[in-house]
Amino acid sequence: MPELRVGVLALQGDFEAHSRTLRQLGAEVSEVRVPADLGGLDGLVIPGGESTTIGKGIAAAGLEPALRAHHEAGRPILGTCAGMIVCDAEHLGFIDASTRRNAFGRQLQSFEADLEVTGIGDEPLKAVFIRAPWVERSGPGVEVLASYEGHPVAIREGSVLACAFHPELTDDPRFHAIFMAMITSSHEREEAAHGQR
Ligand code: GLN
């Protein structure tokens, strides 16, 4: 197994819980705050928190060009909750989908649900939603991996995986395992391309 280097954007929000889960899956994890932190990463997590604050933090740190370079190189990105919003078509545009902030309304601010998720086996995933968005629109290239009451809450397009819930807040690492599998394939592709030179 190659050592996979995964960065977690650590401007705001619950990045530490992601780091724990990723380490549990064998990744070498580092925190990303400035553009140089993105160098040499195989994958990147944009965590939950507050999407407006994270967006402002990206601008203030001058991180956008380095994030785009990471994305354009085909290196996987996982956006969770606010991180999914930051990746959507109205923000960084990493995934051809539009999200609705705080979509579940006041009554359902925070809740847990058992979700069937494509690619993690038959056992449902306990998903924690906290003032979560849902996916309002998604393009033809976007695969819906899970829905809640008819609204997509986990999606994937190419190298980008996004979910409305907080997979880092439970002991179940299966959602992060999907991401690690994406990183393994992209890492192997890059190694093969280097080998051919
Ligand atoms: N409600 C937040 C937002 O719109 C997202 C909440 C979260 O990440 N838990 O940015």
py3Dmol code that shows the C-alpha trace and the ligand (Angstrom):
import py3Dmol

protein = """\
ATOM      1  CA  MET A   1       0.000   0.000   0.000  1.00  0.00           C
ATOM      2  CA  PRO A   2       1.436   3.414  -0.916  1.00  0.00           C
ATOM      3  CA  GLU A   3       1.424   6.081   1.781  1.00  0.00           C
ATOM      4  CA  LEU A   4      -1.366   8.429   0.743  1.00  0.00           C
ATOM      5  CA  ARG A   5      -1.094  12.062   1.754  1.00  0.00           C
ATOM      6  CA  VAL A   6      -4.399  13.721   2.508  1.00  0.00           C
ATOM      7  CA  GLY A   7      -4.818  17.370   3.473  1.00  0.00           C
ATOM      8  CA  VAL A   8      -7.700  18.751   5.497  1.00  0.00           C
ATOM      9  CA  LEU A   9      -8.576  22.402   4.971  1.00  0.00           C
ATOM     10  CA  ALA A  10      -8.203  23.805   8.472  1.00  0.00           C
ATOM     11  CA  LEU A  11      -9.499  27.365   8.206  1.00  0.00           C
ATOM     12  CA  GLN A  12     -12.681  26.802  10.207  1.00  0.00           C
ATOM     13  CA  GLY A  13     -14.984  23.970  11.203  1.00  0.00           C
ATOM     14  CA  ASP A  14     -14.477  20.417  12.383  1.00  0.00           C
ATOM     15  CA  PHE A  15     -11.312  19.452  10.521  1.00  0.00           C
ATOM     16  CA  GLU A  16      -9.803  17.487  13.422  1.00  0.00           C
ATOM     17  CA  ALA A  17     -12.454  14.760  13.346  1.00  0.00           C
ATOM     18  CA  HIS A  18     -11.733  14.218   9.627  1.00  0.00           C
ATOM     19  CA  SER A  19      -8.032  13.864  10.374  1.00  0.00           C
ATOM     20  CA  ARG A  20      -8.741  11.145  12.941  1.00  0.00           C
ATOM     21  CA  THR A  21     -10.920   9.125  10.561  1.00  0.00           C
ATOM     22  CA  LEU A  22      -8.427   9.444   7.700  1.00  0.00           C
ATOM     23  CA  ARG A  23      -5.529   8.344   9.940  1.00  0.00           C
ATOM     24  CA  GLN A  24      -7.608   5.365  11.032  1.00  0.00           C
ATOM     25  CA  LEU A  25      -7.762   4.421   7.327  1.00  0.00           C
ATOM     26  CA  GLY A  26      -3.992   4.679   6.986  1.00  0.00           C
ATOM     27  CA  ALA A  27      -3.585   8.134   5.439  1.00  0.00           C
ATOM     28  CA  GLU A  28      -0.800  10.538   6.298  1.00  0.00           C
ATOM     29  CA  VAL A  29      -2.821  13.624   7.218  1.00  0.00           C
ATOM     30  CA  SER A  30      -1.795  17.280   7.255  1.00  0.00           C
ATOM     31  CA  GLU A  31      -3.665  20.533   7.804  1.00  0.00           C
ATOM     32  CA  VAL A  32      -4.019  23.012   4.962  1.00  0.00           C
ATOM     33  CA  ARG A  33      -3.973  26.750   5.706  1.00  0.00           C
ATOM     34  CA  VAL A  34      -1.740  28.314   3.053  1.00  0.00           C
ATOM     35  CA  PRO A  35      -1.181  27.479  -0.649  1.00  0.00           C
ATOM     36  CA  ALA A  36       2.132  25.670  -0.023  1.00  0.00           C
ATOM     37  CA  ASP A  37       0.299  23.166   2.210  1.00  0.00           C
ATOM     38  CA  LEU A  38      -1.410  21.761  -0.902  1.00  0.00           C
ATOM     39  CA  GLY A  39       1.879  20.701  -2.487  1.00  0.00           C
ATOM     40  CA  GLY A  40       2.331  16.942  -2.747  1.00  0.00           C
ATOM     41  CA  LEU A  41      -1.131  16.043  -1.506  1.00  0.00           C
ATOM     42  CA  ASP A  42      -2.950  13.078  -3.025  1.00  0.00           C
ATOM     43  CA  GLY A  43      -6.356  14.186  -1.702  1.00  0.00           C
ATOM     44  CA  LEU A  44      -8.049  17.067   0.082  1.00  0.00           C
ATOM     45  CA  VAL A  45     -11.006  17.384   2.461  1.00  0.00           C
ATOM     46  CA  ILE A  46     -13.060  20.581   2.679  1.00  0.00           C
ATOM     47  CA  PRO A  47     -14.880  20.094   5.996  1.00  0.00           C
ATOM     48  CA  GLY A  48     -18.157  21.295   7.435  1.00  0.00           C
ATOM     49  CA  GLY A  49     -18.475  24.547   9.297  1.00  0.00           C
ATOM     50  CA  GLU A  50     -19.909  27.694   7.824  1.00  0.00           C
ATOM     51  CA  SER A  51     -19.651  27.969   4.050  1.00  0.00           C
ATOM     52  CA  THR A  52     -19.475  31.779   3.941  1.00  0.00           C
ATOM     53  CA  THR A  53     -16.666  31.813   6.509  1.00  0.00           C
ATOM     54  CA  ILE A  54     -14.749  29.050   4.721  1.00  0.00           C
ATOM     55  CA  GLY A  55     -15.160  30.894   1.391  1.00  0.00           C
ATOM     56  CA  LYS A  56     -13.826  34.111   2.909  1.00  0.00           C
ATOM     57  CA  GLY A  57     -10.953  32.189   4.502  1.00  0.00           C
ATOM     58  CA  ILE A  58     -10.006  30.686   1.118  1.00  0.00           C
ATOM     59  CA  ALA A  59      -9.956  34.174  -0.416  1.00  0.00           C
ATOM     60  CA  ALA A  60      -8.013  35.717   2.489  1.00  0.00           C
ATOM     61  CA  ALA A  61      -5.366  32.969   2.404  1.00  0.00           C
ATOM     62  CA  GLY A  62      -5.069  33.176  -1.401  1.00  0.00           C
ATOM     63  CA  LEU A  63      -5.840  29.468  -1.600  1.00  0.00           C
ATOM     64  CA  GLU A  64      -8.077  29.410  -4.666  1.00  0.00           C
ATOM     65  CA  PRO A  65      -5.388  28.937  -7.393  1.00  0.00           C
ATOM     66  CA  ALA A  66      -3.779  26.067  -5.470  1.00  0.00           C
ATOM     67  CA  LEU A  67      -7.196  24.446  -4.872  1.00  0.00           C
ATOM     68  CA  ARG A  68      -7.945  24.726  -8.602  1.00  0.00           C
ATOM     69  CA  ALA A  69      -4.561  23.229  -9.501  1.00  0.00           C
ATOM     70  CA  HIS A  70      -5.236  20.297  -7.145  1.00  0.00           C
ATOM     71  CA  HIS A  71      -8.651  19.763  -8.731  1.00  0.00           C
ATOM     72  CA  GLU A  72      -7.385  20.120 -12.310  1.00  0.00           C
ATOM     73  CA  ALA A  73      -4.683  17.527 -11.644  1.00  0.00           C
ATOM     74  CA  GLY A  74      -7.505  15.060 -10.932  1.00  0.00           C
ATOM     75  CA  ARG A  75      -6.579  14.664  -7.287  1.00  0.00           C
ATOM     76  CA  PRO A  76      -9.658  13.792  -5.251  1.00  0.00           C
ATOM     77  CA  ILE A  77     -11.578  16.255  -3.100  1.00  0.00           C
ATOM     78  CA  LEU A  78     -14.136  15.420  -0.413  1.00  0.00           C
ATOM     79  CA  GLY A  79     -16.515  18.254   0.549  1.00  0.00           C
ATOM     80  CA  THR A  80     -18.749  17.666   3.558  1.00  0.00           C
ATOM     81  CA  CYS A  81     -21.705  19.852   4.550  1.00  0.00           C
ATOM     82  CA  ALA A  82     -20.407  23.435   4.235  1.00  0.00           C
ATOM     83  CA  GLY A  83     -17.558  21.878   2.220  1.00  0.00           C
ATOM     84  CA  MET A  84     -20.110  20.511  -0.267  1.00  0.00           C
ATOM     85  CA  ILE A  85     -21.526  24.035  -0.664  1.00  0.00           C
ATOM     86  CA  VAL A  86     -18.016  25.447  -1.239  1.00  0.00           C
ATOM     87  CA  CYS A  87     -17.467  22.861  -4.046  1.00  0.00           C
ATOM     88  CA  ASP A  88     -20.772  23.509  -5.829  1.00  0.00           C
ATOM     89  CA  ALA A  89     -21.447  25.319  -9.108  1.00  0.00           C
ATOM     90  CA  GLU A  90     -22.141  28.662  -7.429  1.00  0.00           C
ATOM     91  CA  HIS A  91     -18.881  28.614  -5.454  1.00  0.00           C
ATOM     92  CA  LEU A  92     -15.633  26.912  -6.574  1.00  0.00           C
ATOM     93  CA  GLY A  93     -17.481  24.985  -9.304  1.00  0.00           C
ATOM     94  CA  PHE A  94     -15.726  21.663  -8.633  1.00  0.00           C
ATOM     95  CA  ILE A  95     -18.973  19.730  -9.021  1.00  0.00           C
ATOM     96  CA  ASP A  96     -21.837  20.317 -11.468  1.00  0.00           C
ATOM     97  CA  ALA A  97     -24.487  20.632  -8.779  1.00  0.00           C
ATOM     98  CA  SER A  98     -26.258  23.379  -6.896  1.00  0.00           C
ATOM     99  CA  THR A  99     -26.932  23.143  -3.191  1.00  0.00           C
ATOM    100  CA  ARG A 100     -29.498  24.722  -0.906  1.00  0.00           C
ATOM    101  CA  ARG A 101     -28.108  25.926   2.405  1.00  0.00           C
ATOM    102  CA  ASN A 102     -29.881  24.971   5.647  1.00  0.00           C
ATOM    103  CA  ALA A 103     -32.322  23.102   3.433  1.00  0.00           C
ATOM    104  CA  PHE A 104     -33.964  20.959   6.109  1.00  0.00           C
ATOM    105  CA  GLY A 105     -35.397  24.006   7.860  1.00  0.00           C
ATOM    106  CA  ARG A 106     -35.748  24.935  11.488  1.00  0.00           C
ATOM    107  CA  GLN A 107     -37.514  21.830  12.800  1.00  0.00           C
ATOM    108  CA  LEU A 108     -34.856  19.581  11.345  1.00  0.00           C
ATOM    109  CA  GLN A 109     -31.786  21.643  12.187  1.00  0.00           C
ATOM    110  CA  SER A 110     -29.867  18.627  13.444  1.00  0.00           C
ATOM    111  CA  PHE A 111     -30.847  14.999  13.115  1.00  0.00           C
ATOM    112  CA  GLU A 112     -29.543  11.520  12.425  1.00  0.00           C
ATOM    113  CA  ALA A 113     -30.738   9.218   9.686  1.00  0.00           C
ATOM    114  CA  ASP A 114     -29.856   5.728   8.490  1.00  0.00           C
ATOM    115  CA  LEU A 115     -28.918   6.059   4.836  1.00  0.00           C
ATOM    116  CA  GLU A 116     -28.402   3.550   2.093  1.00  0.00           C
ATOM    117  CA  VAL A 117     -25.230   4.632   0.361  1.00  0.00           C
ATOM    118  CA  THR A 118     -24.006   3.229  -2.956  1.00  0.00           C
ATOM    119  CA  GLY A 119     -20.584   1.656  -2.598  1.00  0.00           C
ATOM    120  CA  ILE A 120     -20.481   0.920   1.128  1.00  0.00           C
ATOM    121  CA  GLY A 121     -22.332  -2.395   1.279  1.00  0.00           C
ATOM    122  CA  ASP A 122     -25.806  -3.293   2.535  1.00  0.00           C
ATOM    123  CA  GLU A 123     -25.514  -2.031   6.090  1.00  0.00           C
ATOM    124  CA  PRO A 124     -27.056   1.490   6.298  1.00  0.00           C
ATOM    125  CA  LEU A 125     -24.824   4.382   7.294  1.00  0.00           C
ATOM    126  CA  LYS A 126     -25.789   6.436  10.317  1.00  0.00           C
ATOM    127  CA  ALA A 127     -25.552  10.012   9.029  1.00  0.00           C
ATOM    128  CA  VAL A 128     -25.402  13.111  11.230  1.00  0.00           C
ATOM    129  CA  PHE A 129     -26.961  16.215   9.678  1.00  0.00           C
ATOM    130  CA  ILE A 130     -26.261  19.639  11.221  1.00  0.00           C
ATOM    131  CA  ARG A 131     -27.967  22.603   9.539  1.00  0.00           C
ATOM    132  CA  ALA A 132     -27.307  20.632   6.400  1.00  0.00           C
ATOM    133  CA  PRO A 133     -27.718  21.569   2.777  1.00  0.00           C
ATOM    134  CA  TRP A 134     -29.216  19.273   0.177  1.00  0.00           C
ATOM    135  CA  VAL A 135     -28.536  18.994  -3.536  1.00  0.00           C
ATOM    136  CA  GLU A 136     -31.075  21.041  -5.431  1.00  0.00           C
ATOM    137  CA  ARG A 137     -29.839  20.321  -8.963  1.00  0.00           C
ATOM    138  CA  SER A 138     -27.193  18.065 -10.397  1.00  0.00           C
ATOM    139  CA  GLY A 139     -25.808  17.707 -13.912  1.00  0.00           C
ATOM    140  CA  PRO A 140     -25.815  14.520 -16.001  1.00  0.00           C
ATOM    141  CA  GLY A 141     -22.285  13.567 -14.948  1.00  0.00           C
ATOM    142  CA  VAL A 142     -23.151  13.559 -11.266  1.00  0.00           C
ATOM    143  CA  GLU A 143     -23.833  10.235  -9.572  1.00  0.00           C
ATOM    144  CA  VAL A 144     -26.197  10.334  -6.598  1.00  0.00           C
ATOM    145  CA  LEU A 145     -24.875   7.977  -3.915  1.00  0.00           C
ATOM    146  CA  ALA A 146     -27.511   8.654  -1.260  1.00  0.00           C
ATOM    147  CA  SER A 147     -30.760  10.553  -0.796  1.00  0.00           C
ATOM    148  CA  TYR A 148     -32.848  11.512   2.187  1.00  0.00           C
ATOM    149  CA  GLU A 149     -36.581  11.990   1.672  1.00  0.00           C
ATOM    150  CA  GLY A 150     -36.031  12.321  -2.045  1.00  0.00           C
ATOM    151  CA  HIS A 151     -33.247  14.889  -1.806  1.00  0.00           C
ATOM    152  CA  PRO A 152     -29.727  13.880  -2.854  1.00  0.00           C
ATOM    153  CA  VAL A 153     -27.323  14.153   0.102  1.00  0.00           C
ATOM    154  CA  ALA A 154     -24.231  12.356  -1.232  1.00  0.00           C
ATOM    155  CA  ILE A 155     -22.920  12.828  -4.769  1.00  0.00           C
ATOM    156  CA  ARG A 156     -19.849  12.128  -6.842  1.00  0.00           C
ATOM    157  CA  GLU A 157     -18.542  13.508 -10.108  1.00  0.00           C
ATOM    158  CA  GLY A 158     -15.135  12.439 -11.362  1.00  0.00           C
ATOM    159  CA  SER A 159     -12.618  13.132  -8.615  1.00  0.00           C
ATOM    160  CA  VAL A 160     -15.050  15.023  -6.374  1.00  0.00           C
ATOM    161  CA  LEU A 161     -17.098  13.382  -3.611  1.00  0.00           C
ATOM    162  CA  ALA A 162     -19.507  15.469  -1.548  1.00  0.00           C
ATOM    163  CA  CYS A 163     -22.065  14.876   1.161  1.00  0.00           C
ATOM    164  CA  ALA A 164     -24.489  16.972   3.176  1.00  0.00           C
ATOM    165  CA  PHE A 165     -23.882  15.091   6.426  1.00  0.00           C
ATOM    166  CA  HIS A 166     -20.882  14.686   8.736  1.00  0.00           C
ATOM    167  CA  PRO A 167     -19.249  11.287   8.138  1.00  0.00           C
ATOM    168  CA  GLU A 168     -16.401  12.307  10.480  1.00  0.00           C
ATOM    169  CA  LEU A 169     -18.706  12.477  13.523  1.00  0.00           C
ATOM    170  CA  THR A 170     -19.479   8.769  13.778  1.00  0.00           C
ATOM    171  CA  ASP A 171     -17.216   5.743  14.287  1.00  0.00           C
ATOM    172  CA  ASP A 172     -18.137   4.358  10.884  1.00  0.00           C
ATOM    173  CA  PRO A 173     -15.328   5.080   8.401  1.00  0.00           C
ATOM    174  CA  ARG A 174     -17.079   3.672   5.330  1.00  0.00           C
ATOM    175  CA  PHE A 175     -17.804   7.012   3.652  1.00  0.00           C
ATOM    176  CA  HIS A 176     -14.193   8.110   4.031  1.00  0.00           C
ATOM    177  CA  ALA A 177     -13.210   4.683   2.678  1.00  0.00           C
ATOM    178  CA  ILE A 178     -14.946   5.562  -0.635  1.00  0.00           C
ATOM    179  CA  PHE A 179     -12.774   8.697  -0.712  1.00  0.00           C
ATOM    180  CA  MET A 180      -9.593   6.760   0.106  1.00  0.00           C
ATOM    181  CA  ALA A 181     -10.379   4.322  -2.743  1.00  0.00           C
ATOM    182  CA  MET A 182     -10.703   7.299  -5.130  1.00  0.00           C
ATOM    183  CA  ILE A 183      -7.341   8.622  -3.894  1.00  0.00           C
ATOM    184  CA  THR A 184      -5.691   5.215  -4.319  1.00  0.00           C
ATOM    185  CA  SER A 185      -6.824   5.024  -7.984  1.00  0.00           C
ATOM    186  CA  SER A 186      -5.779   8.581  -8.776  1.00  0.00           C
ATOM    187  CA  HIS A 187      -2.401   8.033  -7.076  1.00  0.00           C
ATOM    188  CA  GLU A 188      -1.861   4.844  -9.116  1.00  0.00           C
ATOM    189  CA  ARG A 189      -2.767   6.703 -12.326  1.00  0.00           C
ATOM    190  CA  GLU A 190      -0.232   9.420 -11.536  1.00  0.00           C
ATOM    191  CA  GLU A 191       2.477   6.887 -10.704  1.00  0.00           C
ATOM    192  CA  ALA A 192       1.821   5.044 -13.982  1.00  0.00           C
ATOM    193  CA  ALA A 193       2.009   8.318 -15.938  1.00  0.00           C
ATOM    194  CA  HIS A 194       5.348   9.168 -14.283  1.00  0.00           C
ATOM    195  CA  GLY A 195       6.668   5.701 -15.042  1.00  0.00           C
ATOM    196  CA  GLN A 196       6.033   6.181 -18.748  1.00  0.00           C
ATOM    197  CA  ARG A 197       8.174   9.277 -18.985  1.00  0.00           C
TER     198      ARG A 197
END
"""
ligand_1 = """\
10
LIG
N -25.288 25.649 7.549
C -23.889 25.682 7.185
C -23.688 26.501 5.919
O -24.607 26.815 5.253
C -23.364 24.277 6.991
C -23.449 23.527 8.285
C -22.399 22.492 8.463
O -21.378 22.460 7.773
N -22.623 21.660 9.456
O -22.597 26.841 5.598
"""
view = py3Dmol.view(width=600, height=400)
view.addModel(protein, "pdb")
view.setStyle({"model": 0}, {"cartoon": {"style": "trace"}})
view.addModel(ligand_1, "xyz")
view.setStyle({"model": 1}, {"stick": {}})
view.zoomTo()
view.show()
